[in-house]
Amino acid sequence: MSADAVMHTEFPAGYVVFFGADGKVVMTPQSFEHSSTIKSMQIDSLSLGRHAKTVSDVYLDFPADENSAPDFAILREDAQRQGKRYSFEDVLLIAEVVSVSSARKDYDDCTAKYGRYGIPIYMVVDPYAAEVVVHTQPTGSGYIAAYTHKYSSGKLPIELADGRIYTLDLDELPRPEADVH
């Protein structure tokens, strides 16, 4: 899709649109739960300091043009952009928030990808199952360890590779609202 075509395209409301380097256009629905969960993780990151390097939906450079824009990531304090982006080597934690349409990607594809590239901690935050799966000890094909924590079970301290503690408040993660018709 050309830049001119993109500029004149009206995308549906409620979708996030990503443009890949290979010309692909990816549209994904943005739900209230998805957005609120990311906001909650950002608020919890304030314990790392107001100027801690965190990103949401920002492309990170991975090898072999496997770039990724995770829902939430915490970077090393000394991370420096290389060109316009940070490198996967600067990432301490990545979290993906499950959407109805992204469950397989978040649970399977991203677990394999982030493990393969040595991301120290990968979290799958699932508002529909009301749980957070924390993957640690990356390997070439995923992670050795995975721990599941239920929503509404208090604060979850997560030690980052640089020694700082990111504390996710499981009591504050939003759940999907029941459809009222």
Salt bridges, closest charged atoms under 4 A:
ASP4 OD1 - HIS8 ND1 3.42
ASP22 OD2 - LYS24 NZ 3.77
ASP61 OD1 - ARG85 NH1 3.20
GLU66 OE1 - ARG116 NH2 3.17
ASP71 OD2 - HIS34 NE2 3.24
GLU77 OE1 - ARG164 NE 3.81
ASP106 OD1 - LYS105 NZ 3.21
ASP109 OD1 - ARG104 NH1 2.91
GLU131 OE1 - LYS150 NZ 3.11
ASP162 OD2 - ARG164 NE 2.79
ASP169 OD2 - LYS155 NZ 3.03
